[in-house]
């Protein structure tokens, strides 16, 4: 077979009729009519029907064709003909044509498939094949087969076209694609870094980048001025449908620009990308400050496809007789609510009280929830009698209430709890009641994020990263209250409640950058150790600059409207960050660990507290995570001695009977005279110093049940 003369299956047209063509591909489906064989032949371009008929196909080829099965890889040559009237297939692009085979070569056979791949019916009006549910784990295990499915192939093809669109767009605007290192240094914010051991520098590690942040800023200092990269990034975090341990982001940075430059350019690029998926985005994108987004939707990723914006009614209850509201307001709290217009028929009193007030709202962190339904020009609920007519009239006016509406309110001393709980209720109700319009897309810029967030230790941490420019520079890095009031020159692009990307204007002043590090509690030594090379570059004329990163997996997934980003990635990890196809992550040989110097890294300090295992009592104490003081040691050592003597005596007995078991009920055991109380070491983290491993705020122990 001369592959240079090959035609693509999906590209055959009426112009090819009566011509001889050569095709290569996989058997998608077949129908045997007793000597007359019809096959769907599939390649990357599409499907065409090929026919083996005794009238024109050599007998030897007809006999060989009887062996064909799904996913056999074959090459054929034959004449293109129009199908007979009434036999056309509207399910495929080439449905008016067929190729009568003259010659065939079986290039590779295929075993029975773990799941059906074909998704096109061969006959008009027949059910589409290949639509049975297949577990994602099985699809990922045989991903190379899954990719053959036209739907999956379409996803990857559109992803390619979107990436090409991005490259052309940025190239036209003077951006230069530059690759940054994948083996970098772990930073203080690198708690989720993937680490790579070095064979040459044993005991030292590289980190895989969570973002090329420092390098792209150095490129700006280096005078590149406009940089971009389709950057591969890595983050060792818990997975969700929109997260992967390795992902692709459009990373860009530009010098001598401000926020408006980036807003305008990214809006134009985003519109072009979505257009490739047949989606029209309105411009300009609206903007909301972080404070406005939280105050109106309870989220810094506001979903604007529907209403249900928050209404603050705190002032209506300043003099209320309703005890719960009065106590909350006396503690400086607030009351917010939403009006669910015309949904009274779908939200009965039973649903509101027993589902939402008692179960759903508390699961979202609210201590309670107040509801009212509007009927016959009045508000009704199980507590409406506790409110004055003036308060009820104020609610009707503030919420613009009409009959059939439902009011839901959350009150709490904590503003954060009110907005968070009400925000989750807002989304829950929108999905439950079908309030989100199909095929609607509402982008929004969220701006002016807090520069810092408070930590449990009484300090601050960066809301984004420590290279984000503050809204002002005249602040005291030791004044926590002032630091928490600072706003950043950061911005996120949010579409339909999903953060597609974000960025900021960066700090380009060395003194200001040092000031930020000081606010974060980094000493001069720590700053020099971690960022000395970076700060040194600021001594040589750093230009004003800023940038942004768009999550390309999330963006493509949204354009294609897939349920997970795994549907737009060729070889993704599963929900457990594992690869069913290759078996990664996997164990490695001891020889490899030895070569990397990892067999006894850190000596006895390999596990916190492991040095305490040398003495038997210390070992028992370490394993049980129970401390032993000096006064208790003699008694406990004697008990352990007796236990060992008893165990040795039992080993010498020849007992045929099964041992007697007397299970004791599970119960907490405290030393006499003590009461259960929270350890002061829990908040400081000291409680975990002997833990072999920690996950969140818990000891991580070996799996007992699978």
BELHUQUI-V172965 format. One record per backbone hydrogen bond with DSSP energy under -0.5 kcal/mol. CO is the residue of the C=O (numbers start at 1). NH is the residue of the N-H. If there is no record, write none. Layout:
BEGIN
<<CO & NH> <CO & NH>>
END
This chain:
BEGIN
<<1 & 3> <2 & 5> <3 & 6> <5 & 22> <7 & 24> <8 & 11> <9 & 12> <13 & 16> <14 & 17> <16 & 19> <19 & 80> <21 & 78> <22 & 7> <23 & 76> <25 & 74> <26 & 28> <26 & 42> <27 & 71> <29 & 40> <31 & 33> <31 & 38> <35 & 37> <36 & 33> <36 & 38> <37 & 52> <38 & 31> <39 & 41> <39 & 50> <40 & 28> <40 & 29> <40 & 42> <41 & 48> <42 & 26> <43 & 46> <46 & 43> <47 & 94> <48 & 41> <49 & 99> <50 & 39> <51 & 53> <51 & 101> <52 & 37> <53 & 56> <53 & 57> <58 & 62> <59 & 63> <60 & 64> <61 & 65> <62 & 66> <63 & 66> <64 & 67> <65 & 68> <69 & 72> <72 & 27> <72 & 74> <73 & 107> <73 & 108> <74 & 25> <75 & 105> <76 & 23> <77 & 102> <77 & 103> <78 & 21> <79 & 100> <80 & 18> <81 & 98> <84 & 87> <88 & 90> <89 & 92> <92 & 95> <94 & 97> <95 & 89> <96 & 83> <97 & 49> <98 & 81> <98 & 100> <99 & 51> <99 & 101> <100 & 79> <102 & 58> <103 & 77> <105 & 75> <105 & 107> <108 & 73> <123 & 126> <135 & 139> <136 & 140> <137 & 141> <138 & 142> <140 & 143> <142 & 145> <142 & 146> <143 & 147> <145 & 148> <145 & 149> <146 & 149> <149 & 153> <150 & 154> <151 & 155> <152 & 156> <153 & 157> <154 & 158> <155 & 159> <156 & 160> <157 & 161> <158 & 162> <159 & 163> <160 & 164> <161 & 165> <162 & 166> <163 & 167> <164 & 168> <165 & 169> <166 & 170> <167 & 171> <168 & 172> <169 & 173> <170 & 173> <170 & 175> <171 & 174> <176 & 178> <176 & 228> <182 & 184> <182 & 209> <184 & 207> <187 & 190> <190 & 193> <192 & 236> <193 & 195> <194 & 208> <196 & 206> <199 & 202> <200 & 202> <201 & 204> <204 & 198> <206 & 196> <207 & 184> <209 & 234> <212 & 216> <213 & 217> <214 & 218> <215 & 219> <216 & 220> <217 & 221> <218 & 222> <219 & 224> <220 & 223> <224 & 226> <225 & 255> <226 & 176> <227 & 253> <228 & 178> <229 & 231> <229 & 251> <231 & 233> <231 & 249> <233 & 247> <235 & 237> <240 & 243> <241 & 565> <245 & 235> <247 & 233> <248 & 552> <248 & 553> <249 & 231> <249 & 251> <250 & 252> <250 & 550> <251 & 229> <252 & 548> <253 & 227> <254 & 546> <258 & 262> <259 & 263> <260 & 264> <261 & 265> <262 & 266> <263 & 267> <264 & 268> <265 & 269> <266 & 270> <267 & 271> <268 & 272> <269 & 273> <270 & 274> <271 & 275> <272 & 276> <273 & 276> <274 & 277> <274 & 279> <275 & 278> <279 & 281> <286 & 445> <288 & 447> <289 & 293> <290 & 294> <291 & 295> <292 & 296> <293 & 297> <293 & 298> <293 & 299> <294 & 298> <296 & 310> <302 & 304> <302 & 497> <305 & 437> <311 & 313> <311 & 337> <313 & 316> <314 & 317> <315 & 318> <317 & 320> <321 & 323> <322 & 326> <323 & 327> <324 & 328> <325 & 329> <326 & 330> <327 & 331> <328 & 331> <328 & 333> <329 & 332> <334 & 412> <335 & 313> <335 & 314> <336 & 410> <337 & 311> <338 & 340> <338 & 408> <339 & 341> <340 & 343> <340 & 406> <343 & 346> <343 & 347> <346 & 348> <348 & 352> <349 & 353> <350 & 354> <350 & 355> <351 & 355> <351 & 356> <352 & 357> <353 & 358> <355 & 359> <355 & 360> <356 & 361> <359 & 363> <360 & 364> <361 & 364> <361 & 366> <362 & 365> <370 & 409> <372 & 407> <373 & 375> <373 & 380> <374 & 404> <375 & 378> <378 & 375> <380 & 373> <381 & 384> <383 & 386> <384 & 387> <388 & 392> <389 & 393> <390 & 394> <391 & 395> <392 & 396> <393 & 397> <394 & 398> <395 & 399> <396 & 401> <397 & 400> <402 & 405> <404 & 344> <405 & 374> <406 & 340> <407 & 372> <408 & 338> <409 & 370> <410 & 336> <412 & 334> <413 & 415> <414 & 418> <415 & 419> <416 & 420> <417 & 421> <418 & 422> <419 & 423> <420 & 424> <421 & 425> <422 & 426> <423 & 427> <424 & 428> <425 & 429> <426 & 430> <427 & 431> <428 & 432> <429 & 433> <430 & 435> <430 & 436> <431 & 434> <435 & 437> <437 & 440> <442 & 496> <443 & 286> <444 & 446> <444 & 494> <445 & 288> <445 & 447> <446 & 492> <447 & 290> <449 & 488> <451 & 463> <453 & 461> <455 & 458> <459 & 455> <461 & 453> <465 & 468> <467 & 507> <469 & 489> <473 & 475> <475 & 477> <476 & 479> <478 & 480> <479 & 483> <480 & 484> <481 & 485> <482 & 485> <482 & 486> <483 & 486> <486 & 451> <487 & 471> <488 & 490> <489 & 505> <490 & 448> <491 & 503> <492 & 446> <492 & 494> <493 & 500> <493 & 501> <494 & 444> <495 & 498> <498 & 495> <498 & 500> <500 & 551> <501 & 493> <502 & 549> <503 & 491> <504 & 547> <505 & 469> <509 & 513> <510 & 514> <511 & 515> <512 & 516> <513 & 517> <514 & 518> <515 & 519> <516 & 520> <517 & 522> <518 & 521> <523 & 527> <524 & 528> <525 & 529> <526 & 530> <527 & 531> <528 & 532> <531 & 535> <532 & 536> <533 & 537> <534 & 538> <535 & 538> <536 & 539> <537 & 540> <538 & 541> <538 & 542> <544 & 256> <545 & 506> <546 & 254> <547 & 504> <548 & 252> <549 & 502> <550 & 250> <550 & 552> <551 & 555> <552 & 556> <553 & 557> <554 & 558> <555 & 559> <556 & 560> <557 & 561> <557 & 562> <564 & 567> <565 & 568> <566 & 569> <569 & 572> <574 & 577> <578 & 574> <578 & 580> <579 & 583> <584 & 579> <589 & 593> <590 & 594> <591 & 595> <592 & 596> <593 & 598> <594 & 597> <596 & 203> <598 & 601> <600 & 603> <602 & 605> <603 & 606> <604 & 607> <607 & 610> <609 & 612> <610 & 613> <611 & 614> <615 & 619> <616 & 620> <617 & 621> <618 & 622> <619 & 623> <620 & 624> <621 & 625> <621 & 626> <629 & 632> <629 & 633> <630 & 634> <632 & 636> <633 & 637> <634 & 638> <635 & 639> <636 & 640> <637 & 641> <638 & 642> <639 & 643> <640 & 644> <641 & 645> <642 & 646> <643 & 647> <644 & 648> <645 & 649> <646 & 650> <647 & 651> <648 & 652> <649 & 652> <649 & 653> <650 & 653> <653 & 655> <654 & 656> <668 & 670> <671 & 674> <679 & 682> <679 & 683> <680 & 684> <681 & 685> <681 & 686> <681 & 687> <685 & 688> <686 & 689> <688 & 691> <693 & 700> <695 & 698> <698 & 695> <699 & 701>>
END
